[in-house]
Amino acid sequence: MVLPNYNQAAQFDGMQNVKEMYRVGAWKVYTPWGPNGTGSTTSTTPTPASR
């Protein structure tokens, strides 16, 4: 699991290692949570985070 809001540099390094080891071509993203209590969607309206 990648946690981009926690120790971002280490998370990206881990993603790079997985990419190289397993030849990952894409990442699946779950966007219901954001650092300010909102998530992202394909729309421009912020979504309340699930708690």
N, CA, C and O atoms as a Tinker XYZ file with bonds, in Angstrom:
   204  protein
     1  N      0.848000   -1.159000    0.000000    73     2
     2  CA     0.000000    0.000000    0.000000    64     1     3
     3  C      0.904000    1.236000    0.000000    63     2     4     5
     4  O      1.905000    1.286000    0.715000    81     3
     5  N      0.547000    2.198000   -0.788000    73     3     6
     6  CA     1.285000    3.455000   -0.862000    64     5     7
     7  C      0.492000    4.516000   -0.110000    63     6     8     9
     8  O     -0.701000    4.699000   -0.353000    81     7
     9  N      1.155000    5.207000    0.795000    73     7    10
    10  CA     0.529000    6.268000    1.577000    64     9    11
    11  C      1.201000    7.589000    1.223000    63    10    12    13
    12  O      2.136000    7.996000    1.912000    81    11
    13  N      0.753000    8.271000    0.167000    73    11    14
    14  CA     1.469000    9.456000   -0.312000    64    13    15
    15  C      1.467000   10.623000    0.654000    63    14    16    17
    16  O      2.247000   11.559000    0.478000    81    15
    17  N      0.609000   10.597000    1.677000    73    15    18
    18  CA     0.593000   11.683000    2.656000    64    17    19
    19  C      1.522000   11.411000    3.829000    63    18    20    21
    20  O      1.574000   12.205000    4.768000    81    19
    21  N      2.250000   10.315000    3.795000    73    19    22
    22  CA     3.164000    9.946000    4.867000    64    21    23
    23  C      4.522000    9.617000    4.268000    63    22    24    25
    24  O      4.641000    8.676000    3.484000    81    23
    25  N      5.552000   10.386000    4.630000    73    23    26
    26  CA     6.924000   10.131000    4.182000    64    25    27
    27  C      6.969000    9.928000    2.666000    63    26    28    29
    28  O      7.382000    8.877000    2.174000    81    27
    29  N      6.541000   10.943000    1.952000    73    27    30
    30  CA     6.331000   10.857000    0.511000    64    29    31
    31  C      7.554000   10.362000   -0.261000    63    30    32    33
    32  O      7.408000    9.550000   -1.176000    81    31
    33  N      8.738000   10.822000    0.078000    73    31    34
    34  CA     9.937000   10.397000   -0.655000    64    33    35
    35  C     10.139000    8.884000   -0.553000    63    34    36    37
    36  O     10.458000    8.227000   -1.544000    81    35
    37  N      9.952000    8.335000    0.654000    73    35    38
    38  CA    10.112000    6.892000    0.838000    64    37    39
    39  C      9.013000    6.123000    0.107000    63    38    40    41
    40  O      9.263000    5.045000   -0.434000    81    39
    41  N      7.808000    6.668000    0.089000    73    39    42
    42  CA     6.712000    6.011000   -0.624000    64    41    43
    43  C      7.024000    5.928000   -2.123000    63    42    44    45
    44  O      6.832000    4.886000   -2.749000    81    43
    45  N      7.504000    7.036000   -2.684000    73    43    46
    46  CA     7.832000    7.046000   -4.113000    64    45    47
    47  C      9.014000    6.121000   -4.418000    63    46    48    49
    48  O      9.033000    5.466000   -5.461000    81    47
    49  N      9.993000    6.065000   -3.519000    73    47    50
    50  CA    11.109000    5.125000   -3.710000    64    49    51
    51  C     10.596000    3.688000   -3.711000    63    50    52    53
    52  O     11.026000    2.867000   -4.521000    81    51
    53  N      9.674000    3.393000   -2.796000    73    51    54
    54  CA     9.096000    2.049000   -2.755000    64    53    55
    55  C      8.327000    1.721000   -4.023000    63    54    56    57
    56  O      8.396000    0.599000   -4.525000    81    55
    57  N      7.590000    2.703000   -4.545000    73    55    58
    58  CA     6.867000    2.488000   -5.801000    64    57    59
    59  C      7.839000    2.208000   -6.942000    63    58    60    61
    60  O      7.578000    1.350000   -7.785000    81    59
    61  N      8.951000    2.924000   -6.971000    73    59    62
    62  CA     9.948000    2.713000   -8.014000    64    61    63
    63  C     10.540000    1.311000   -7.917000    63    62    64    65
    64  O     10.741000    0.642000   -8.931000    81    63
    65  N     10.819000    0.872000   -6.688000    73    63    66
    66  CA    11.354000   -0.483000   -6.497000    64    65    67
    67  C     10.376000   -1.547000   -6.973000    63    66    68    69
    68  O     10.772000   -2.500000   -7.645000    81    67
    69  N      9.098000   -1.391000   -6.628000    73    67    70
    70  CA     8.080000   -2.349000   -7.070000    64    69    71
    71  C      7.960000   -2.327000   -8.588000    63    70    72    73
    72  O      7.839000   -3.377000   -9.217000    81    71
    73  N      7.994000   -1.141000   -9.174000    73    71    74
    74  CA     7.915000   -1.009000  -10.634000    64    73    75
    75  C      9.037000   -1.793000  -11.310000    63    74    76    77
    76  O      8.809000   -2.530000  -12.270000    81    75
    77  N     10.247000   -1.620000  -10.791000    73    75    78
    78  CA    11.401000   -2.291000  -11.394000    64    77    79
    79  C     11.383000   -3.801000  -11.149000    63    78    80    81
    80  O     11.758000   -4.579000  -12.026000    81    79
    81  N     10.951000   -4.211000   -9.967000    73    79    82
    82  CA    10.971000   -5.626000   -9.615000    64    81    83
    83  C      9.885000   -6.418000  -10.352000    63    82    84    85
    84  O     10.127000   -7.530000  -10.822000    81    83
    85  N      8.694000   -5.837000  -10.445000    73    83    86
    86  CA     7.557000   -6.564000  -11.005000    64    85    87
    87  C      7.076000   -6.025000  -12.341000    63    86    88    89
    88  O      6.064000   -6.484000  -12.870000    81    87
    89  N      7.796000   -5.054000  -12.889000    73    87    90
    90  CA     7.464000   -4.450000  -14.176000    64    89    91
    91  C      6.041000   -3.897000  -14.196000    63    90    92    93
    92  O      5.293000   -4.104000  -15.151000    81    91
    93  N      5.683000   -3.193000  -13.130000    73    91    94
    94  CA     4.359000   -2.588000  -13.011000    64    93    95
    95  C      4.185000   -1.546000  -14.106000    63    94    96    97
    96  O      5.076000   -0.731000  -14.342000    81    95
    97  N      3.034000   -1.574000  -14.777000    73    95    98
    98  CA     2.754000   -0.620000  -15.845000    64    97    99
    99  C      1.754000    0.441000  -15.454000    63    98   100   101
   100  O      1.598000    1.439000  -16.157000    81    99
   101  N      1.062000    0.235000  -14.322000    73    99   102
   102  CA     0.044000    1.185000  -13.880000    64   101   103
   103  C     -0.230000    0.971000  -12.393000    63   102   104   105
   104  O      0.045000   -0.095000  -11.843000    81   103
   105  N     -0.770000    1.992000  -11.765000    73   103   106
   106  CA    -1.148000    1.918000  -10.358000    64   105   107
   107  C     -2.625000    2.223000  -10.243000    63   106   108   109
   108  O     -3.134000    3.114000  -10.922000    81   107
   109  N     -3.322000    1.483000   -9.381000    73   107   110
   110  CA    -4.726000    1.773000   -9.104000    64   109   111
   111  C     -4.762000    2.760000   -7.940000    63   110   112   113
   112  O     -4.037000    2.609000   -6.957000    81   111
   113  N     -5.607000    3.761000   -8.069000    73   111   114
   114  CA    -5.670000    4.821000   -7.069000    64   113   115
   115  C     -7.057000    4.853000   -6.435000    63   114   116   117
   116  O     -8.073000    4.835000   -7.129000    81   115
   117  N     -7.081000    4.901000   -5.113000    73   115   118
   118  CA    -8.326000    5.090000   -4.363000    64   117   119
   119  C     -8.279000    6.504000   -3.801000    63   118   120   121
   120  O     -7.339000    6.856000   -3.089000    81   119
   121  N     -9.272000    7.307000   -4.108000    73   119   122
   122  CA    -9.195000    8.734000   -3.784000    64   121   123
   123  C    -10.184000    9.254000   -2.748000    63   122   124   125
   124  O    -10.393000   10.466000   -2.694000    81   123
   125  N    -10.809000    8.409000   -1.916000    73   123   126
   126  CA   -11.820000    8.960000   -1.012000    64   125   127
   127  C    -11.248000    9.721000    0.179000    63   126   128   129
   128  O    -12.007000   10.350000    0.916000    81   127
   129  N     -9.955000    9.683000    0.387000    73   127   130
   130  CA    -9.374000   10.336000    1.548000    64   129   131
   131  C     -8.316000   11.333000    1.115000    63   130   132   133
   132  O     -7.541000   11.069000    0.196000    81   131
   133  N     -8.287000   12.481000    1.779000    73   131   134
   134  CA    -7.276000   13.494000    1.520000    64   133   135
   135  C     -6.784000   14.072000    2.828000    63   134   136   137
   136  O     -7.401000   13.841000    3.868000    81   135
   137  N     -5.703000   14.808000    2.809000    73   135   138
   138  CA    -5.097000   15.318000    4.039000    64   137   139
   139  C     -5.960000   16.341000    4.777000    63   138   140   141
   140  O     -5.763000   16.544000    5.975000    81   139
   141  N     -6.900000   16.984000    4.109000    73   139   142
   142  CA    -7.739000   17.992000    4.763000    64   141   143
   143  C     -9.171000   17.511000    4.949000    63   142   144   145
   144  O    -10.087000   18.326000    5.060000    81   143
   145  N     -9.375000   16.204000    4.984000    73   143   146
   146  CA   -10.703000   15.660000    5.193000    64   145   147
   147  C    -11.548000   15.601000    3.942000    63   146   148   149
   148  O    -12.747000   15.331000    4.019000    81   147
   149  N    -10.948000   15.849000    2.787000    73   147   150
   150  CA   -11.675000   15.735000    1.528000    64   149   151
   151  C    -10.909000   14.805000    0.610000    63   150   152   153
   152  O     -9.696000   14.639000    0.741000    81   151
   153  N    -11.614000   14.216000   -0.301000    73   151   154
   154  CA   -10.988000   13.334000   -1.261000    64   153   155
   155  C    -11.036000   13.933000   -2.647000    63   154   156   157
   156  O    -11.438000   15.084000   -2.823000    81   155
   157  N    -10.635000   13.166000   -3.616000    73   155   158
   158  CA   -10.641000   13.617000   -4.999000    64   157   159
   159  C    -11.593000   12.748000   -5.796000    63   158   160   161
   160  O    -11.778000   11.568000   -5.496000    81   159
   161  N    -12.183000   13.333000   -6.795000    73   159   162
   162  CA   -13.030000   12.603000   -7.720000    64   161   163
   163  C    -12.688000   13.084000   -9.118000    63   162   164   165
   164  O    -11.775000   13.889000   -9.301000    81   163
   165  N    -13.411000   12.594000  -10.086000    73   163   166
   166  CA   -13.197000   13.086000  -11.442000    64   165   167
   167  C    -13.894000   14.419000  -11.641000    63   166   168   169
   168  O    -13.733000   15.045000  -12.688000    81   167
   169  N    -14.666000   14.868000  -10.657000    73   167   170
   170  CA   -15.286000   16.190000  -10.723000    64   169   171
   171  C    -14.438000   17.177000   -9.931000    63   170   172   173
   172  O    -13.450000   16.781000   -9.312000    81   171
   173  N    -14.798000   18.423000   -9.940000    73   171   174
   174  CA   -14.033000   19.441000   -9.207000    64   173   175
   175  C    -14.608000   19.711000   -7.822000    63   174   176   177
   176  O    -14.088000   20.558000   -7.095000    81   175
   177  N    -15.676000   19.003000   -7.444000    73   175   178
   178  CA   -16.305000   19.193000   -6.149000    64   177   179
   179  C    -15.624000   18.307000   -5.107000    63   178   180   181
   180  O    -15.561000   17.092000   -5.294000    81   179
   181  N    -15.102000   18.890000   -3.996000    73   179   182
   182  CA   -14.484000   18.068000   -2.953000    64   181   183
   183  C    -15.502000   17.107000   -2.331000    63   182   184   185
   184  O    -16.688000   17.419000   -2.226000    81   183
   185  N    -15.018000   15.949000   -1.929000    73   183   186
   186  CA   -15.850000   14.912000   -1.338000    64   185   187
   187  C    -15.467000   14.725000    0.127000    63   186   188   189
   188  O    -14.278000   14.623000    0.430000    81   187
   189  N    -16.439000   14.676000    1.051000    73   187   190
   190  CA   -16.073000   14.436000    2.456000    64   189   191
   191  C    -15.381000   13.091000    2.614000    63   190   192   193
   192  O    -15.755000   12.109000    1.972000    81   191
   193  N    -14.385000   13.054000    3.460000    73   191   194
   194  CA   -13.644000   11.803000    3.680000    64   193   195
   195  C    -14.490000   10.824000    4.478000    63   194   196   197
   196  O    -15.268000   11.218000    5.347000    81   195
   197  N    -14.330000    9.554000    4.173000    73   195   198
   198  CA   -14.997000    8.512000    4.950000    64   197   199
   199  C    -14.258000    8.348000    6.260000    63   198   200   201
   200  O    -13.028000    8.363000    6.291000    81   199
   201  N    -14.986000    8.197000    7.321000    73   199   202
   202  CA   -14.346000    8.025000    8.625000    64   201   203
   203  C    -14.878000    6.817000    9.318000    63   202   204
   204  O    -14.457000    6.509000   10.433000    81   203
